[in-house]
Amino acid sequence: MPRTMSVSDSILIRATPSAVYEQLSDPTAMGRWSPENRGARVLGDHRGTHVGMVFEGRNKRGSFRWTTRCTVTAADPGERFAFRVHAIGVRRPRLPGPIALWEYRLEAADGSTRVTETWTDNRRAWPDFLANAFDRVATRGYTFAEFQRGNIRTTLERLKAAMEQDDPAESGLEEDGPHQG
């Protein structure tokens, strides 16, 4: 069966695109929302999020832990943040190769921000049967596309809850601004 190479989902958050971008574009904070990510360590230049910035993400699924090396591919404040995952390992990301692309697109929508998170499988050189078999072992019965669909929904819902519980002035909206979910 051919694999699904990309999945995405969206959510409306009562905050400005720039406020949402500020949170999403900090890879060290992603562990606050992601069901698998436990944060990251930025390597090299720490002058803020920029294209070419490299970070190592710490991840956990059940008792299994791993580290990935990622490079930021888009850093457009208030609009888009993306990174590619290109190495993986248990303690250090020693095994190089194309793994995935994660992208967050932001657009103003009725006084809120529509956040669209997309995961793309970059393991294009893997035959479908091999990728599907590996995925079902790694995710306890799912393909990565099915599994990531759930992770994306959880991440978006946690991001929304965290941003909307903050003071409205901090989210860039006024107290009497529109409140949509």
Protein Blocks (a to p, Z undefined) as FASTA:
>chain_A
ZZdfbdcddddddddfklmmmmmmmmklmmmmmmkbgcdcdehjaebpaehiacddddde
hjbccddddddfbdcehkaccdddfbdcfklcfbgcdfbdcddddddeehiacddddddd
fklmbcfklmmmmmmmmnoopafklmmmmmmmmmmmmmmmmmmmpcfklnopafklccdZ
Z
